[in-house]
Amino acid sequence: MENRIMPYDEWMFVGEFIEKANWRFAKTYADTYPHYYVVKKDCNIEEYNRFYRLIRRYGYYYDFFNKKYIQLNVNEHYYWTMGWPSTESEVINRKERKIDALSKQGIKAPFDIVSDADVKGDESDRLKIAEMIKPHIGNGRVLEIGCGSGLMTQMLNIKQDNYLGIDPSWKLIDEFRRNQNGLVAWHTDFESVNAKSKYDFIFAACGSASYVRPEYWERLKNMLSEDGRYLLTLYTSGYATPVETVWKAGGIHFYADDIPELTGETKRIEVGEYTIIEGQV
């Protein structure tokens, strides 16, 4: 198992396999650990083995009922394998990332104990960032990284159907879905997003980009349309208040200085305690 980013062509294969696989509900675990699974014999064998190997190579160890399994996060689910080696594996499982009320199993995100109030920052800074985002909110497809409960969508008055928000906190996503008039939001992090769509604008407001592992920003060039743009808001080095909240909860964060130079046209702007990286790849 290698702890590094998956090549993008392999990442796209993962999404294709998941979409066309025949996922069955695990009736035996309906009352204790509801989840789905796919059986090897129902799949193209080469594709099944390829997906299996990618989980083993790029996944991470996770405790499951006092046993360690290797699992991979993709969009709103996580996947884990049964059997080793691949010739002995007959089943791959999938489950929603939120904590299961019955078994207490699931992805335990530190952001679940963080509120919008912990990370939203100064109001005047938020207004300035919103004004920078507004010109890019048109008829194109929009991806918001770290949408929270919908603080920025309310400020921008986003209404179009081509919006997608993502956030690693189930608590905030649940609140978003209850309050944002049908806008679509996924319970996931940027590192796990696997979408076939190309976006015309990708943004992360109010420091949300500080919680993405820096090496994953390379994926922007694959996720944006030909003329697509991005706007990433990170905490300027030394800014401690919101990142301390996440750090104390067991999360990680990165400052603007941690982000590698992105290809294409870019510019950096300081707004209060934030550094905004805006560009086109």
C-alpha positions as CSV (number, residue, x, y, z in Angstrom):
1,M,0.0,0.0,0.0
2,E,1.4,3.4,-1.1
3,N,0.4,6.6,0.6
4,R,0.4,8.9,-2.4
5,I,-2.0,10.4,-4.8
6,M,-3.6,8.2,-7.4
7,P,-2.8,9.0,-11.1
8,Y,-5.7,10.8,-12.6
9,D,-6.5,8.2,-15.3
10,E,-6.7,5.5,-12.6
11,W,-8.9,7.8,-10.5
12,M,-11.3,8.3,-13.4
13,F,-11.4,4.5,-13.9
14,V,-12.4,4.2,-10.2
15,G,-15.4,6.4,-10.9
16,E,-16.4,4.5,-14.0
17,F,-16.2,1.1,-12.2
18,I,-18.3,2.3,-9.3
19,E,-21.0,3.8,-11.5
20,K,-21.6,0.6,-13.5
21,A,-21.1,-2.0,-10.8
22,N,-24.1,-3.9,-9.5
23,W,-24.1,-2.9,-5.9
24,R,-26.3,-5.2,-3.7
25,F,-27.6,-4.4,-0.3
26,A,-26.1,-6.6,2.5
27,K,-29.3,-7.9,4.0
28,T,-27.4,-9.9,6.7
29,Y,-26.1,-6.6,8.1
30,A,-29.2,-4.6,7.7
31,D,-29.7,-4.1,11.5
32,T,-26.1,-3.9,12.5
33,Y,-24.0,-2.4,9.7
34,P,-26.1,-1.5,6.6
35,H,-23.9,-1.3,3.5
36,Y,-23.6,-2.5,-0.1
37,Y,-21.3,-4.9,-1.9
38,V,-20.3,-6.1,-5.4
39,V,-19.4,-9.6,-6.2
40,K,-16.5,-10.4,-8.4
41,K,-18.4,-12.8,-10.6
42,D,-20.9,-10.0,-11.5
43,C,-18.1,-7.8,-12.9
44,N,-15.5,-7.8,-15.6
45,I,-12.8,-9.8,-13.9
46,E,-9.9,-7.5,-15.1
47,E,-11.8,-4.4,-14.0
48,Y,-12.7,-5.9,-10.6
49,N,-9.0,-6.8,-10.0
50,R,-7.9,-3.4,-11.1
51,F,-10.2,-1.6,-8.7
52,Y,-9.2,-4.1,-5.9
53,R,-5.5,-3.3,-6.5
54,L,-6.1,0.4,-6.5
55,I,-7.9,0.2,-3.1
56,R,-5.0,-1.8,-1.7
57,R,-2.3,0.5,-3.2
58,Y,-3.9,3.9,-2.5
59,G,-6.2,3.3,0.4
60,Y,-5.5,3.6,4.1
61,Y,-5.9,1.4,7.2
62,Y,-9.1,1.7,9.2
63,D,-10.5,-0.1,12.2
64,F,-13.6,-2.1,11.5
65,F,-15.0,-4.0,14.5
66,N,-11.5,-4.4,16.0
67,K,-10.0,-5.5,12.7
68,K,-7.9,-3.4,10.3
69,Y,-9.0,-3.2,6.7
70,I,-7.7,-1.0,3.8
71,Q,-10.3,1.3,2.4
72,L,-10.6,4.1,-0.1
73,N,-12.8,7.2,0.0
74,V,-14.6,8.1,-3.2
75,N,-17.2,10.9,-3.2
76,E,-19.7,10.2,-0.4
77,H,-18.7,6.5,0.2
78,Y,-15.8,4.5,1.3
79,Y,-14.8,1.1,-0.2
80,W,-13.0,-1.8,1.4
81,T,-11.8,-5.2,0.2
82,M,-12.4,-8.7,1.4
83,G,-9.8,-11.4,0.8
84,W,-6.1,-11.4,0.0
85,P,-4.5,-11.8,-2.5
86,S,-6.7,-10.5,-5.4
87,T,-7.2,-14.0,-6.7
88,E,-8.9,-14.8,-3.4
89,S,-11.0,-11.6,-3.2
90,E,-14.6,-12.2,-4.2
91,V,-16.3,-9.1,-2.6
92,I,-15.8,-5.3,-2.4
93,N,-17.9,-3.3,0.0
94,R,-19.2,0.3,0.0
95,K,-20.8,2.4,2.7
96,E,-21.8,6.0,3.3
97,R,-19.0,8.0,5.0
98,K,-21.2,9.4,7.8
99,I,-21.1,7.7,11.2
100,D,-23.6,4.9,11.5
101,A,-25.9,5.3,14.4
102,L,-26.1,1.5,15.1
103,S,-22.5,0.4,14.9
104,K,-20.7,3.8,15.4
105,Q,-18.6,2.9,12.4
106,G,-17.8,5.4,9.6
107,I,-15.5,8.2,8.7
108,K,-14.9,10.1,11.9
109,A,-14.1,13.6,10.5
110,P,-12.7,16.2,13.0
111,F,-14.8,18.8,11.1
112,D,-17.9,17.2,12.6
113,I,-17.4,19.1,15.8
114,V,-16.5,22.4,14.1
115,S,-19.2,25.0,13.4
116,D,-19.3,27.7,10.8
117,A,-18.7,30.1,13.7
118,D,-15.3,28.5,14.3
119,V,-13.9,29.1,10.8
120,K,-15.9,31.8,9.1
121,G,-13.6,34.6,10.1
122,D,-14.1,38.4,10.0
123,E,-17.4,39.5,8.3
124,S,-15.8,42.3,6.4
125,D,-13.3,39.9,4.9
126,R,-16.1,37.5,4.0
127,L,-17.9,40.3,2.1
128,K,-14.7,41.2,0.2
129,I,-14.2,37.5,-0.8
130,A,-17.8,37.2,-1.8
131,E,-17.4,40.2,-4.1
132,M,-14.4,38.6,-5.8
133,I,-16.4,35.4,-6.3
134,K,-19.6,37.0,-7.7
135,P,-18.3,37.8,-11.2
136,H,-17.6,34.1,-11.8
137,I,-21.1,32.9,-10.7
138,G,-23.0,32.7,-14.0
139,N,-24.5,30.0,-16.0
140,G,-21.5,27.7,-15.9
141,R,-20.9,24.7,-13.6
142,V,-19.7,25.7,-10.1
143,L,-17.9,23.6,-7.5
144,E,-17.6,25.0,-3.9
145,I,-15.0,23.4,-1.7
146,G,-15.9,23.6,2.0
147,C,-19.5,24.8,1.6
148,G,-20.3,24.3,5.3
149,S,-23.9,24.9,6.1
150,G,-24.3,27.3,3.1
151,L,-22.9,30.6,4.5
152,M,-21.3,31.6,1.1
153,T,-24.2,30.4,-1.1
154,Q,-26.5,32.7,0.9
155,M,-24.2,35.6,0.5
156,L,-23.9,34.9,-3.3
157,N,-27.5,34.1,-3.7
158,I,-26.6,31.0,-5.8
159,K,-29.7,29.4,-7.2
160,Q,-28.7,27.6,-10.4
161,D,-29.0,23.9,-10.8
162,N,-25.4,23.5,-11.9
163,Y,-23.9,24.1,-8.4
164,L,-22.2,21.4,-6.3
165,G,-21.0,22.0,-2.8
166,I,-18.7,19.6,-0.8
167,D,-17.7,19.5,2.8
168,P,-16.1,16.8,5.1
169,S,-18.5,17.6,8.0
170,W,-21.7,15.5,8.0
171,K,-23.2,17.9,10.5
172,L,-22.8,20.9,8.3
173,I,-23.8,19.1,5.1
174,D,-27.0,17.9,6.8
175,E,-27.7,21.6,7.8
176,F,-26.9,22.7,4.2
177,R,-29.4,20.3,2.7
178,R,-32.1,21.4,5.1
179,N,-31.7,25.1,4.5
180,Q,-30.3,25.7,0.9
181,N,-33.5,25.3,-1.2
182,G,-32.5,22.1,-3.1
183,L,-28.9,23.0,-3.9
184,V,-26.8,19.8,-4.2
185,A,-24.1,19.2,-1.6
186,W,-22.0,16.1,-1.0
187,H,-20.5,14.9,2.2
188,T,-16.9,14.5,1.1
189,D,-13.6,16.2,0.9
190,F,-11.8,17.6,-2.2
191,E,-9.3,14.7,-2.2
192,S,-12.2,12.2,-2.7
193,V,-14.2,14.0,-5.3
194,N,-14.6,11.9,-8.4
195,A,-16.9,13.7,-10.9
196,K,-17.1,13.3,-14.6
197,S,-18.3,16.9,-15.1
198,K,-15.9,19.7,-15.9
199,Y,-16.4,22.9,-13.9
200,D,-16.3,26.5,-15.2
201,F,-15.5,27.8,-11.7
202,I,-14.1,26.1,-8.6
203,F,-13.8,28.1,-5.4
204,A,-13.0,27.7,-1.7
205,A,-14.0,30.6,0.5
206,C,-13.1,31.7,4.0
207,G,-10.0,29.5,4.4
208,S,-11.5,26.3,3.2
209,A,-8.6,25.6,0.9
210,S,-6.3,25.3,4.0
211,Y,-7.8,21.9,4.8
212,V,-6.9,20.3,1.4
213,R,-3.6,18.4,1.1
214,P,-1.4,20.6,-1.2
215,E,-0.5,17.9,-3.7
216,Y,-4.2,17.5,-4.7
217,W,-4.4,21.0,-6.2
218,E,-2.8,19.5,-9.3
219,R,-6.2,18.0,-10.1
220,L,-7.6,21.4,-10.8
221,K,-6.3,21.2,-14.4
222,N,-8.3,18.0,-14.9
223,M,-11.5,19.3,-13.3
224,L,-11.8,22.7,-14.9
225,S,-13.3,23.4,-18.4
226,E,-11.0,24.9,-21.1
227,D,-11.6,28.5,-19.9
228,G,-12.4,27.6,-16.3
229,R,-11.1,29.6,-13.4
230,Y,-10.5,28.9,-9.7
231,L,-10.3,31.0,-6.5
232,L,-8.7,29.4,-3.4
233,T,-8.8,31.1,0.0
234,L,-6.2,30.0,2.4
235,Y,-5.1,31.3,5.8
236,T,-2.0,33.4,5.7
237,S,0.9,31.9,7.6
238,G,0.7,32.6,11.3
239,Y,-3.1,32.9,11.4
240,A,-4.1,30.6,14.3
241,T,-7.7,31.1,15.5
242,P,-9.7,28.9,13.2
243,V,-7.0,26.4,12.3
244,E,-6.4,25.8,16.0
245,T,-10.0,24.7,16.4
246,V,-9.6,22.0,13.7
247,W,-6.1,21.1,14.9
248,K,-7.4,20.4,18.4
249,A,-10.1,18.2,16.9
250,G,-7.5,16.0,15.3
251,G,-7.5,17.6,11.8
252,I,-4.7,19.0,9.7
253,H,-4.3,22.3,7.9
254,F,-2.0,24.1,5.5
255,Y,-1.2,27.7,5.0
256,A,-0.9,29.6,1.7
257,D,2.9,29.2,1.8
258,D,2.5,25.4,1.8
259,I,0.8,25.5,-1.6
260,P,3.0,24.7,-4.6
261,E,3.1,27.0,-7.6
262,L,0.2,26.1,-9.8
263,T,0.6,26.1,-13.6
264,G,-1.1,28.7,-15.7
265,E,-2.0,32.3,-15.0
266,T,-2.2,33.0,-11.2
267,K,-2.2,35.9,-8.8
268,R,-2.2,36.2,-5.1
269,I,-4.2,38.8,-3.1
270,E,-4.1,39.4,0.6
271,V,-7.5,40.0,2.3
272,G,-7.3,40.4,6.0
273,E,-5.9,37.1,7.4
274,Y,-6.5,35.3,4.1
275,T,-4.3,34.8,1.0
276,I,-6.4,34.3,-2.1
277,I,-4.9,32.4,-5.0
278,E,-6.9,33.1,-8.2
279,G,-6.1,31.7,-11.6
280,Q,-6.8,29.8,-14.7
281,V,-5.0,26.5,-15.6
